[in-house]
Amino acid sequence: MTAGPFEVVRPAYGRASLADVMPSALAVLGVPGSPDPLALRDRLPGVRRVAVLLVDGLGTYQLPAASAIGGTVADLSAGRLGHHTPLTSGFPSTTPVSLVTLGTGAPPGEHGVLGISLHLPGTDRVLPLLRWSDEPDPATFQPLPTGLERAVAAGVRATSVTRPEFRGSGLTTAANRGGAFRGASDVDELVTEILGALSGGDPPVLVSGYFRDLDKAGHESGLTSPEWAAAAADVDALVTRLADGLPADAALLVTADHGQFDVPPDRRYDLDADPRLSAGVRYVAGEPRVRYLHVEPGAADDVVAAWRAVLGADAEVVTRAEAVAAGWFGPVPERHLARIGDVVVTMRDRAVVLATAHEPRAVSELIAFHGSNTAVEMSVPLFVITKR
């Protein structure tokens, strides 16, 4: 039975999560030591070239609307084209976390990229991961080898294809260091560069691609907007052209980092406008659907009580220890624990908590949001497509 959109969904690490896609793709390509939790090796005999495309914002609950716009997404969703495996994202269900989860094949607790913004322990700095450059050093901050690095070490030709301005960014380095880089700004360029990297030279070949426009349209214009519909049409065209251009020995894996939904104006709290919520809080990180609160010494219990009283049924408010023990992040080594807030707030239903004095004004102007652990945010598809 499909979960209701705002029912809590726990990450299916090691069984059917975004963290399991890259290990299974590497197993298909014969990379030694790669587990195959998604059983792709048996499903893809003879495949020696794999492209993994992440469509930002194409959550499972967005598929009906996208299917009404494009025939290929409709065929994929209905099982008429390729094979559909339901997955969960990792937690939090947000782009930086998911990009590194996909790229490393590891749960967020292990790779340490645990939110869209993180307080850097021992400093007064909150790092916005989408604007991360070279400090802190991405290779140190995210210490695990990426799937591309493991592929290259095993003799696989590996390439990352994403927007040209992302080349060398902290997030790109954390998620996809180790392979060649190709820049692509639109659908035409993505098709050209992904198929070029996939087809050129002898196998085995691994290509990691990224398309952001659907998520961007949802955030800025909402999921019922003409802008979102246009971006969904672009997704359909992108997948159609990639599927049509696949070499005979290739497979295309299409997945997503999270879903999203529109939040009405009257469902928005602001911690900076409510002294009950700001009391005892020293640093604010995370995002409107998942808040990390780093509190003054000894204030955790009071902060938890205050937030529970104010937000009521609109949030689950727990301590770091409780969130880690519940397995939300997967295993969390000691070196990564302090990146999680002393208090973790996950939002329910269509509510968000803004932080207008801590974040850019553009955040409070967004229409669609994601990040928490509800089904509409956590449920993502994996479509496996071979030559038609």
Secondary structure, DSSP 8 states (H G I E B T S, - for coil): ----TTSB----TTTSBGGGHHHHHHHHTT-TT---TT-HHHHSTT--EEEEEEETT--GGGHHHHHTT-HHHHHHHHTSSSEEEEEE--SS-SHHHHHHHHHHTS-HHHH---SSEEE-TTSS-EEEGGG--SSS-HHHHS-S--HHHHHHHTT-EEEEEE-GGGTT-HHHHHHHTTSEEEE--SHHHHHHHHHHHHHSSSS-EEEEEEE-HHHHHHHHH-TTSHHHHHHHHHHHHHHHHHHHT--TTEEEEEE-S---EE--GGGEEEGGG-HHHHTTEEEEEEETTEEEEEE-TT-HHHHHHHHHHHHGGGEEEEEHHHHHHTTTTS---HHHHTTS-SEEEEE-TT-EEE-TTTS-HHHHT-SEE--SSBHHHHEEEEEEEE--
